[in-house]
Amino acid sequence: MQKRNRPAVDNAIASEHGMSRDGQPLSYNRAPAADLAPWIARLYVTKVDAPPDYRLDCGLFSDTAFIRIQLAGNWTAETVTGPKQNTRAALFMGPHSRRMPISVTGSFISLGVSMRPGACTAIKGPKIADYVDQIVPMEVVGSSSDKLLARFDPEASPEEWLEALEDAVRSRIESAGRAEPDPITQQFEAVTFSDPSLSIAAFARDCGVDKRTVERIVTRDFGMSPKKVLRRARALDMASHLRGVADHEEAEDLALRYYDQSHLIREFSELFGMSPSQFVAMPQPILTLALESRQARRLEAIERLSPGEIRPWE
């Protein structure tokens, strides 16, 4: 495995929620309320201060669909359908198949909720495969952006914002009869965290179904094939390690998911658009925030970390 140097840091910005041991910005993120756990993966608030004319070029790479609320900042994202620019907005973001380039000018505030795979299917929401690598206004998926934005008092605390967001999602879940994601989808999500090198055939045998059934359900609920989902999970875990927001005790296990160094470089470069060494050398503050939130969720899911416990990178 390539030796990890100290990740590059963008010193022009500062996160209100602190920095990691490696100097990477952190967000305020947490697990959902217990009654929402079958549908919500994570909630976060990010508040970053930067000079008014400072443009930050970075990226996003998420393995889930998001409801994203932008309260401040001028954002541009290079989506699969072309560039999208937003300021204050309520948006639905599909999961990513690869790193999405984004830029933001000045200080920014964003908060959001990460939906678990299969949640949108269960509550009769948007068809995830139609929104991979896309960002659309909430109206496109049947909700009112104005009504959602009105829930967030600019003077409220980050926790109050997240509680308001949970209330909005809770209402949608209740109206859909609280139907939960498919059990196979839930098991496959667990595998993406614990063993993303597992073969699809072995997973199907463990579930007592045929491989085609797994492929159909995963493609429906994750928006892409099982093979691509697992490949993405390996790359996101490695990216978290490279950015210093992972449990360093897992470093060897993460490396063993790849056959050799060339395998790592090839897969990582295809998904992130740069080699691992380039990824370490380039400041990635916004992407690091997203990786840190996902890694906290993952470590809680595999029971290496308890909710609220200090994270290894803090």
Secondary structure, DSSP 8 states (H G I E B T S, - for coil): ----------TT-EETT-B-TTS-B--EEE---GGGTTTEEEEEEEEEE--TT-EEEEEE--SSEEEEEEEEEEEEEEETTEEEEESSEEEEE---SS-EEEEEEEEEEEEEEEE-TTHHHHTT---GGGGTT-EEEGGGGT--HHHHHTT--TTS-HHHHHHHHHHHHHHHHHHTTT----HHHHHHHHHHHH-TTS-HHHHHHHHTS-HHHHHHHHHHHHSS-HHHHHHHHHHHHHHHHHTT-S-GGGHHHHHTTSSSHHHHHHHHHHHHSS-HHHHHHS--HHHHHHHHHHHHHHHHHTTSS-TTS--TT-
